[in-house]
Amino acid sequence: MITINSLYCKGCGYCIAFCPKHILEMGKERSVRGFFYPVQIDESACNGCGICALMCPEAAIEVADKK
């Protein structure tokens, strides 16, 4: 499972582009800073690989175990 901190995210889309499971898409809500930010569309398909977090230049993504 991933958590995206909308306060840090600038909506670059790197996490979406590099997700091997294609479970992220750009959300329709803006953050308080005015950026659209990604949302996880299929939590059950996430394998916790962490590529999204590694690609995020703002360190706005946290990956946690499914437990």
TORDRENLO-614202 format. One record per residue: x, z, y of N, C-alpha, C in turn; residue number from 1; residue in three letters. Coordinates in nm, 2 decimals. Example, Ala and Ser with C-alpha at 12.3 -4.5 7.8 and 13.67 -1.06 7.14 Angstrom:
! TORDRENLO-614202
nx->1.32	nz->0.78	ny->-0.57	cax->1.23	caz->0.78	cay->-0.45	cx->1.32	cz->0.78	cy->-0.33	num->1	residuo->Ala
nx->1.28	nz->0.71	ny->-0.22	cax->1.37	caz->0.71	cay->-0.11	cx->1.29	cz->0.79	cy->0.00	num->2	residuo->Ser
This chain:
! TORDRENLO-614202
nx->0.08	nz->0.00	ny->-0.12	cax->0.00	caz->0.00	cay->0.00	cx->0.09	cz->0.00	cy->0.12	num->1	residuo->Met
nx->0.05	nz->-0.07	ny->0.22	cax->0.13	caz->-0.08	cay->0.35	cx->0.04	cz->-0.02	cy->0.46	num->2	residuo->Ile
nx->0.12	nz->0.03	ny->0.56	cax->0.05	caz->0.08	cay->0.68	cx->0.12	cz->0.01	cy->0.80	num->3	residuo->Thr
nx->0.05	nz->-0.06	ny->0.89	cax->0.10	caz->-0.13	cay->1.00	cx->0.07	cz->-0.05	cy->1.13	num->4	residuo->Ile
nx->0.17	nz->-0.01	ny->1.20	cax->0.16	caz->0.07	cay->1.32	cx->0.14	cz->-0.03	cy->1.43	num->5	residuo->Asn
nx->0.01	nz->-0.03	ny->1.48	cax->-0.02	caz->-0.13	cay->1.59	cx->0.04	cz->-0.10	cy->1.72	num->6	residuo->Ser
nx->0.09	nz->0.02	ny->1.74	cax->0.16	caz->0.06	cay->1.86	cx->0.30	cz->-0.01	cy->1.87	num->7	residuo->Leu
nx->0.36	nz->-0.04	ny->1.76	cax->0.49	caz->-0.10	cay->1.75	cx->0.48	cz->-0.26	cy->1.73	num->8	residuo->Tyr
nx->0.38	nz->-0.30	ny->1.66	cax->0.37	caz->-0.44	cay->1.62	cx->0.35	cz->-0.53	cy->1.75	num->9	residuo->Cys
nx->0.42	nz->-0.64	ny->1.75	cax->0.41	caz->-0.74	cay->1.86	cx->0.34	cz->-0.87	cy->1.81	num->10	residuo->Lys
nx->0.29	nz->-0.87	ny->1.68	cax->0.22	caz->-0.98	cay->1.63	cx->0.30	cz->-1.11	cy->1.60	num->11	residuo->Gly
nx->0.43	nz->-1.09	ny->1.56	cax->0.52	caz->-1.20	cay->1.54	cx->0.48	cz->-1.28	cy->1.42	num->12	residuo->Cys
nx->0.42	nz->-1.22	ny->1.32	cax->0.37	caz->-1.29	cay->1.20	cx->0.47	cz->-1.30	cy->1.09	num->13	residuo->Gly
nx->0.59	nz->-1.25	ny->1.10	cax->0.70	caz->-1.25	cay->1.00	cx->0.65	cz->-1.19	cy->0.87	num->14	residuo->Tyr
nx->0.58	nz->-1.08	ny->0.88	cax->0.53	caz->-1.01	cay->0.76	cx->0.43	cz->-1.10	cy->0.68	num->15	residuo->Cys
nx->0.35	nz->-1.17	ny->0.76	cax->0.25	caz->-1.26	cay->0.70	cx->0.32	cz->-1.38	cy->0.63	num->16	residuo->Ile
nx->0.42	nz->-1.44	ny->0.70	cax->0.49	caz->-1.55	cay->0.65	cx->0.57	cz->-1.52	cy->0.52	num->17	residuo->Ala
nx->0.62	nz->-1.40	ny->0.51	cax->0.71	caz->-1.37	cay->0.40	cx->0.65	cz->-1.29	cy->0.29	num->18	residuo->Phe
nx->0.53	nz->-1.25	ny->0.30	cax->0.46	caz->-1.18	cay->0.19	cx->0.44	cz->-1.27	cy->0.07	num->19	residuo->Cys
nx->0.51	nz->-1.23	ny->-0.04	cax->0.50	caz->-1.32	cay->-0.16	cx->0.36	cz->-1.32	cy->-0.23	num->20	residuo->Pro
nx->0.28	nz->-1.22	ny->-0.19	cax->0.14	caz->-1.21	cay->-0.25	cx->0.03	cz->-1.27	cy->-0.16	num->21	residuo->Lys
nx->0.07	nz->-1.30	ny->-0.03	cax->-0.02	caz->-1.36	cay->0.07	cx->-0.14	cz->-1.27	cy->0.09	num->22	residuo->His
nx->-0.11	nz->-1.14	ny->0.11	cax->-0.22	caz->-1.05	cay->0.13	cx->-0.23	cz->-0.99	cy->0.27	num->23	residuo->Ile
nx->-0.16	nz->-1.06	ny->0.36	cax->-0.17	caz->-1.02	cay->0.50	cx->-0.22	cz->-1.14	cy->0.59	num->24	residuo->Leu
nx->-0.30	nz->-1.10	ny->0.69	cax->-0.34	caz->-1.21	cay->0.78	cx->-0.35	cz->-1.14	cy->0.92	num->25	residuo->Glu
nx->-0.35	nz->-1.23	ny->1.02	cax->-0.36	caz->-1.17	cay->1.16	cx->-0.50	cz->-1.12	cy->1.18	num->26	residuo->Met
nx->-0.51	nz->-1.00	ny->1.23	cax->-0.63	caz->-0.94	cay->1.26	cx->-0.70	cz->-1.00	cy->1.38	num->27	residuo->Gly
nx->-0.82	nz->-0.96	ny->1.41	cax->-0.90	caz->-1.01	cay->1.52	cx->-0.90	cz->-0.90	cy->1.63	num->28	residuo->Lys
nx->-0.85	nz->-0.79	ny->1.61	cax->-0.85	caz->-0.68	cay->1.72	cx->-0.71	cz->-0.68	cy->1.78	num->29	residuo->Glu
nx->-0.71	nz->-0.65	ny->1.91	cax->-0.58	caz->-0.63	cay->1.98	cx->-0.54	cz->-0.49	cy->1.98	num->30	residuo->Arg
nx->-0.41	nz->-0.46	ny->1.98	cax->-0.36	caz->-0.33	cay->2.00	cx->-0.37	cz->-0.28	cy->2.14	num->31	residuo->Ser
nx->-0.34	nz->-0.16	ny->2.17	cax->-0.35	caz->-0.11	cay->2.31	cx->-0.25	cz->-0.18	cy->2.40	num->32	residuo->Val
nx->-0.15	nz->-0.24	ny->2.34	cax->-0.05	caz->-0.32	cay->2.41	cx->-0.09	cz->-0.46	cy->2.43	num->33	residuo->Arg
nx->-0.21	nz->-0.50	ny->2.37	cax->-0.26	caz->-0.64	cay->2.39	cx->-0.22	cz->-0.74	cy->2.29	num->34	residuo->Gly
nx->-0.15	nz->-0.70	ny->2.18	cax->-0.11	caz->-0.79	cay->2.07	cx->-0.21	cz->-0.79	cy->1.96	num->35	residuo->Phe
nx->-0.24	nz->-0.90	ny->1.90	cax->-0.31	caz->-0.91	cay->1.77	cx->-0.21	cz->-0.86	cy->1.67	num->36	residuo->Phe
nx->-0.25	nz->-0.79	ny->1.57	cax->-0.16	caz->-0.74	cay->1.46	cx->-0.22	cz->-0.76	cy->1.33	num->37	residuo->Tyr
nx->-0.13	nz->-0.78	ny->1.22	cax->-0.17	caz->-0.81	cay->1.09	cx->-0.26	cz->-0.70	cy->1.02	num->38	residuo->Pro
nx->-0.34	nz->-0.74	ny->0.93	cax->-0.42	caz->-0.65	cay->0.85	cx->-0.40	cz->-0.69	cy->0.70	num->39	residuo->Val
nx->-0.41	nz->-0.59	ny->0.62	cax->-0.39	caz->-0.62	cay->0.47	cx->-0.53	cz->-0.66	cy->0.42	num->40	residuo->Gln
nx->-0.54	nz->-0.77	ny->0.36	cax->-0.67	caz->-0.82	cay->0.31	cx->-0.70	cz->-0.79	cy->0.17	num->41	residuo->Ile
nx->-0.60	nz->-0.76	ny->0.09	cax->-0.63	caz->-0.73	cay->-0.05	cx->-0.53	cz->-0.62	cy->-0.10	num->42	residuo->Asp
nx->-0.57	nz->-0.49	ny->-0.07	cax->-0.48	caz->-0.38	cay->-0.10	cx->-0.44	cz->-0.37	cy->-0.25	num->43	residuo->Glu
nx->-0.53	nz->-0.41	ny->-0.34	cax->-0.50	caz->-0.40	cay->-0.48	cx->-0.40	cz->-0.50	cy->-0.53	num->44	residuo->Ser
nx->-0.38	nz->-0.61	ny->-0.45	cax->-0.28	caz->-0.71	cay->-0.49	cx->-0.14	cz->-0.68	cy->-0.45	num->45	residuo->Ala
nx->-0.12	nz->-0.58	ny->-0.36	cax->0.01	caz->-0.54	cay->-0.31	cx->0.09	cz->-0.48	cy->-0.42	num->46	residuo->Cys
nx->0.21	nz->-0.53	ny->-0.44	cax->0.30	caz->-0.47	cay->-0.54	cx->0.40	cz->-0.37	cy->-0.48	num->47	residuo->Asn
nx->0.40	nz->-0.35	ny->-0.35	cax->0.49	caz->-0.26	cay->-0.29	cx->0.63	cz->-0.31	cy->-0.28	num->48	residuo->Gly
nx->0.65	nz->-0.44	ny->-0.27	cax->0.79	caz->-0.49	cay->-0.27	cx->0.86	cz->-0.46	cy->-0.15	num->49	residuo->Cys
nx->0.79	nz->-0.44	ny->-0.03	cax->0.86	caz->-0.40	cay->0.09	cx->0.92	cz->-0.52	cy->0.17	num->50	residuo->Gly
nx->0.90	nz->-0.64	ny->0.13	cax->0.95	caz->-0.75	cay->0.21	cx->0.89	cz->-0.76	cy->0.35	num->51	residuo->Ile
nx->0.76	nz->-0.72	ny->0.36	cax->0.70	caz->-0.72	cay->0.49	cx->0.77	cz->-0.63	cy->0.59	num->52	residuo->Cys
nx->0.80	nz->-0.51	ny->0.53	cax->0.87	caz->-0.41	cay->0.61	cx->1.01	cz->-0.45	cy->0.65	num->53	residuo->Ala
nx->1.08	nz->-0.51	ny->0.56	cax->1.22	caz->-0.56	cay->0.58	cx->1.22	cz->-0.67	cy->0.69	num->54	residuo->Leu
nx->1.12	nz->-0.75	ny->0.69	cax->1.11	caz->-0.87	cay->0.78	cx->1.07	cz->-0.83	cy->0.92	num->55	residuo->Met
nx->1.00	nz->-0.71	ny->0.94	cax->0.95	caz->-0.67	cay->1.06	cx->1.06	cz->-0.63	cy->1.16	num->56	residuo->Cys
nx->1.07	nz->-0.70	ny->1.27	cax->1.18	caz->-0.67	cay->1.37	cx->1.15	cz->-0.54	cy->1.45	num->57	residuo->Pro
nx->1.03	nz->-0.50	ny->1.45	cax->0.99	caz->-0.38	cay->1.52	cx->0.98	cz->-0.26	cy->1.44	num->58	residuo->Glu
nx->1.00	nz->-0.27	ny->1.31	cax->0.99	caz->-0.15	cay->1.21	cx->0.85	cz->-0.09	cy->1.22	num->59	residuo->Ala
nx->0.75	nz->-0.18	ny->1.23	cax->0.61	caz->-0.13	cay->1.24	cx->0.54	cz->-0.12	cy->1.11	num->60	residuo->Ala
nx->0.61	nz->-0.14	ny->1.00	cax->0.54	caz->-0.14	cay->0.87	cx->0.60	cz->-0.04	cy->0.78	num->61	residuo->Ile
nx->0.52	nz->0.04	ny->0.71	cax->0.56	caz->0.14	cay->0.62	cx->0.50	cz->0.11	cy->0.48	num->62	residuo->Glu
nx->0.58	nz->0.11	ny->0.38	cax->0.53	caz->0.08	cay->0.24	cx->0.53	cz->0.21	cy->0.16	num->63	residuo->Val
nx->0.41	nz->0.24	ny->0.10	cax->0.40	caz->0.36	cay->0.02	cx->0.35	cz->0.32	cy->-0.12	num->64	residuo->Ala
nx->0.38	nz->0.42	ny->-0.22	cax->0.33	caz->0.40	cay->-0.35	cx->0.18	cz->0.39	cy->-0.36	num->65	residuo->Asp
nx->0.13	nz->0.33	ny->-0.46	cax->-0.02	caz->0.31	cay->-0.48	cx->-0.08	cz->0.45	cy->-0.53	num->66	residuo->Lys
nx->0.00	nz->0.54	ny->-0.56	cax->-0.05	caz->0.67	cay->-0.62	cx->-0.14	cz->0.74	cy->-0.52	num->67	residuo->Lys
